[in-house]
Each structure stands twice: as structure tokens, then as C-alpha cells.
Amino acid sequence: MPAERVSMRKIRDVLRLTHALGMSRRLVGEATGIGKTAVGECARRAAVAGLSWPIPDEIDDAELERRLFPPPDAASSTSRTEPDWSHTLYSLPVSRRTLTSFRKSRMGGSMPMRVR
């Protein structure tokens, strides 16, 4: 499950502390109460969006959120192919296979049981 998104107020604080004061990720994280990885991710997203400090006054919280968190590209999500799960199952050691696969192999399914 994805983590809860950081509030826009905290993102503005991250950008202000990072750019205006030159604080490290660790110090910014302590000052804002978010993790240093989240601080780095906010700074990375702002750099990709072309934002720095000070943020122009015409950019409100909704516009800032649209720029930092654009909707996923529909073309990239449809271009993914389904993995070959039968190969994936047999690439795992016997001890990591599921009980369902064991039962299928015992009942004469398409997955033969392998003994080490």
C-alpha cells in the first residue's frame, strides 16, 4: 500500500529550507517531521517540474500538486507485459513455492513435484 502523500505546506517548507537556507536532507526532515528520503523525493520532484524557491505566487497548492505529482502516463502502464509465471515458480527454490503449487503437482496438474 502506498504511503500517505506529504501535505503541500510541508512540501513548501522542504523547498524553502532546502533552497533558501541550504539545509541538508536530514536537518530538513527533522525540522518538518518527515523522513530524509521523502525530503529528497520532494526536492527531486520539484527539480523535475522546474520549481525552485521562491515558488511564484500564482502557483497555489492545487497547481503545485499537479506539477509535482502528474497523472501516470497511460502509454507506459499499457506497455507492460505479463510475466511468465510458470517460469517464475520454477526459478524459486522448492522451499519458497506455495502450498497451492504443491497441491497441483500432487493432484496430477501441469506442475510436476521436484525433490531435492
C-alpha positions in Angstrom: 0.0 0.0 0.0 1.5 3.4 -0.9 2.4 5.8 1.8 0.2 8.9 2.5 1.3 11.9 0.4 3.1 14.7 2.2 1.0 17.9 2.6 1.6 20.8 0.3 2.5 23.0 3.3 5.3 20.6 4.2 6.5 20.4 0.6 6.7 24.2 0.5 8.7 24.1 3.8 11.0 21.5 2.3 11.7 23.6 -0.8 12.2 26.7 1.4 14.6 25.0 3.8 16.5 23.2 1.0 16.9 26.1 -1.4 16.8 29.3 0.7 18.7 28.0 3.8 20.8 25.2 2.2 19.9 22.7 4.9 20.7 19.0 4.5 18.0 16.4 3.9 18.5 15.1 7.4 18.0 18.6 9.0 15.1 19.4 6.8 13.5 16.1 7.7 13.9 16.8 11.4 12.5 20.3 11.0 9.4 19.3 9.1 8.8 15.9 10.7 9.1 13.8 7.5 11.8 11.3 6.6 15.0 12.3 4.8 14.0 10.0 1.9 10.7 11.9 1.5 12.6 15.2 1.6 14.9 14.0 -1.2 11.9 12.8 -3.2 10.2 16.2 -2.8 13.3 18.0 -3.9 13.7 15.6 -6.9 10.1 16.1 -8.0 10.5 19.9 -7.7 13.6 19.8 -9.8 11.9 17.7 -12.5 9.0 20.1 -12.5 11.4 23.0 -12.8 10.4 24.5 -9.5 12.8 26.2 -7.0 12.4 28.6 -4.1 10.6 31.0 -4.0 7.6 29.4 -5.6 5.8 32.0 -7.7 2.6 33.5 -6.1 0.4 32.4 -8.9 1.1 28.7 -8.1 -1.5 27.6 -5.5 -1.5 24.3 -3.7 -3.6 22.5 -6.3 -1.3 23.7 -9.1 1.8 22.7 -7.1 0.3 19.2 -6.6 -0.4 18.9 -10.3 3.2 19.8 -11.2 4.8 17.6 -8.6 2.5 14.6 -9.0 1.4 14.4 -12.6 -1.0 11.6 -13.5 0.7 8.4 -14.7 1.2 8.1 -18.4 -1.4 5.8 -19.9 1.0 4.5 -22.6 3.6 3.4 -20.1 1.1 1.4 -18.0 -0.3 -0.5 -21.0 3.1 -1.4 -22.4 3.9 -3.7 -19.6 3.7 -7.4 -20.4 2.6 -10.2 -18.0 5.5 -12.3 -16.7 5.7 -16.0 -17.4 4.5 -17.1 -14.0 5.3 -20.8 -14.6 9.0 -19.9 -15.2 8.9 -17.7 -12.1 7.6 -20.5 -10.0 10.3 -22.9 -11.1 13.0 -20.3 -10.6 12.2 -20.3 -6.9 13.8 -22.8 -4.6 11.4 -25.7 -3.6 11.2 -24.3 0.0 9.7 -21.0 -1.4 7.0 -22.5 -3.5 3.4 -22.1 -2.5 1.1 -24.7 -1.0 -1.2 -24.3 -4.0 1.5 -25.2 -6.4 2.4 -28.2 -4.2 -1.2 -29.4 -4.2 -1.5 -29.0 -8.0 1.6 -31.1 -8.5 0.3 -33.8 -6.2 -3.1 -33.9 -8.0 -1.6 -34.5 -11.4 -1.6 -30.9 -12.6 0.8 -29.4 -15.1 3.4 -28.7 -12.4 5.4 -31.8 -11.5 6.9 -32.0 -8.0 10.6 -31.7 -7.8 12.5 -33.4 -5.0 15.9 -32.3 -3.9 
